[in-house]
Amino acid sequence: DQIDRDNVHQLEVAWRWTAENSAERPFFNFESTPLMIGGVLYTSTGASEVAAIDAATGQTKWVFTPLPKPGTEDIPSQRPQGSGRGVAYWTDGGDDTRIFFGTSEGYLIALDAHTGKPVLEFGDNGRVDLMAGIPRAVRGETTHHGHNLVGVASPPIVARDIVVTPMVISDGPIRKEAVPGWVKGVDAHTGDLRWIFRTVPQADDFGAETWLDESWRYSGNANVWTMFSVDDELGHIYLPTGTPTADYYGGHRPGNNLFAESLIAL
């Protein structure tokens, strides 16, 4: 009620924030929606980084930069990069508060919200490999544009101590074999895998019969690249899945192709 149509024209910019090393590592499609928690803004950047910003002053509290590939520390092009549409926040109700985000290389990382340091007891020293166990997923494989074939762009979501992370799978390759967009639920405390939902069902899974000629064996995509919604009271998460392989030709995958192009409640 302090701002209305009679005084809105008097508003002035209080501060602007710029990532400290954005000149060294240029942004790629900065698309983040920051989270505002306890007077702190938490945001991802267009360089696969995460920052905490004082909301009153615009001063940087901390910035976390994922490690580059081993042996390429001095090669900016080898460092994780991606748009990053935001992060997730979680607390155990006490001092354990964490920021979760995904990288363009397919990792889920947990940071201490106070310090920006990796939570070492989460997964493998603070990160979980989201590509582990996914058929045909090969880290480092890129499209003809040089982008990672599999990665993360949208923010994770946390419900009932389970972290669920979207995955980008490029629609660019024009072949019938592809990485399936399976969705994983990860324990927010430990990083342990709690469940996996196969958006392209396998063998005896419900829905496998909708991939005729056993085309589920090699088909992929049907991934959730965008943001999830959660009903925490019901304990339901909603998955909006995309197109199966390939975007422009479906002759190799006859049938209804569950669970592609669907809205799924888990």
TAKAJO-V558784 format. One record per run of one state. SS is the DSSP state (2 for helix, 1 for strand, 0 for the rest). FROM is the first residue (numbers start at 1). TO is the last residue. If there is no record, write none. Layout:
BEGIN
ss=SS from=FROM to=TO
ss=SS from=FROM to=TO
END
This chain:
BEGIN
ss=0 from=1 to=7
ss=2 from=8 to=10
ss=0 from=11 to=34
ss=1 from=35 to=37
ss=0 from=38 to=39
ss=1 from=40 to=44
ss=0 from=45 to=48
ss=1 from=49 to=54
ss=0 from=55 to=59
ss=1 from=60 to=65
ss=0 from=66 to=75
ss=2 from=76 to=78
ss=0 from=79 to=87
ss=1 from=88 to=91
ss=0 from=92 to=96
ss=1 from=97 to=102
ss=0 from=103 to=106
ss=1 from=107 to=112
ss=0 from=113 to=117
ss=1 from=118 to=118
ss=0 from=119 to=123
ss=1 from=124 to=124
ss=0 from=125 to=126
ss=1 from=127 to=129
ss=0 from=130 to=141
ss=1 from=142 to=142
ss=0 from=143 to=147
ss=1 from=148 to=148
ss=0 from=149 to=149
ss=1 from=150 to=151
ss=0 from=152 to=156
ss=1 from=157 to=159
ss=0 from=160 to=161
ss=1 from=162 to=164
ss=0 from=165 to=167
ss=1 from=168 to=169
ss=0 from=170 to=179
ss=1 from=180 to=180
ss=0 from=181 to=182
ss=1 from=183 to=187
ss=0 from=188 to=192
ss=1 from=193 to=197
ss=0 from=198 to=207
ss=2 from=208 to=210
ss=0 from=211 to=211
ss=2 from=212 to=217
ss=0 from=218 to=220
ss=1 from=221 to=221
ss=0 from=222 to=228
ss=1 from=229 to=231
ss=0 from=232 to=235
ss=1 from=236 to=240
ss=0 from=241 to=243
ss=1 from=244 to=244
ss=0 from=245 to=262
ss=1 from=263 to=265
ss=0 from=266 to=266
END
